[in-house]
Amino acid sequence: MTTSTAAASATGELSRRERLKTDPTYQAFWLLRIGFTIAPILFGADKFADLLTNWDKYLAPWVNNLVPGTAHQAMYAVGVIEIVAGLAVLVKPRFGGYLVAAWLLGIIVNLLSIGGYGDIALRDFGLLLAALTLTRLARAFPREDLLGRR
């Protein structure tokens, strides 16, 4: 640790760059924040392009019966929600993390009700735990919100 780093550490005023180099908690916060910003935005955008898969097959029939229109049209709404969730993580991770976690819980319930997608539901459960971890870490770094501290 350099003299300037030690002095900054003593006063609690490390730069973002120094914290990214030295603080594992800060590194974890940013890794999760970046991941939960990019992934939902990309998955949401793909609901309009269907490059990764045919998303319609992942919509449970009972959910399709609840929403107006076709499964394909429902996936457009899903895409918009996912993009908004990713942007919420970027701007206000303490809120966005909870939004992504709730969304993942809905996806898990949907997948388990279809049957045959337990592996994907289990993966999404791990992602749900990571999203909740992001919200907890975000409380440690309130100045990192792009729309103010609270």
HELIX and SHEET records of a PDB file:
HELIX    1   1 THR A    3  THR A   11  1                                   9    
HELIX    2   2 ARG A   16  THR A   22  1                                   7    
HELIX    3   3 PRO A   24  ALA A   49  1                                  26    
HELIX    4   4 TRP A   55  TYR A   58  5                                   4    
HELIX    5   5 PRO A   61  LEU A   66  1                                   6    
HELIX    6   6 ALA A   71  VAL A   91  1                                  21    
HELIX    7   7 PRO A   93  ILE A  114  1                                  22    
HELIX    8   8 GLY A  118  ALA A  140  1                                  23    
HELIX    9   9 PRO A  142  GLU A  144  5                                   3    
END                                                                             
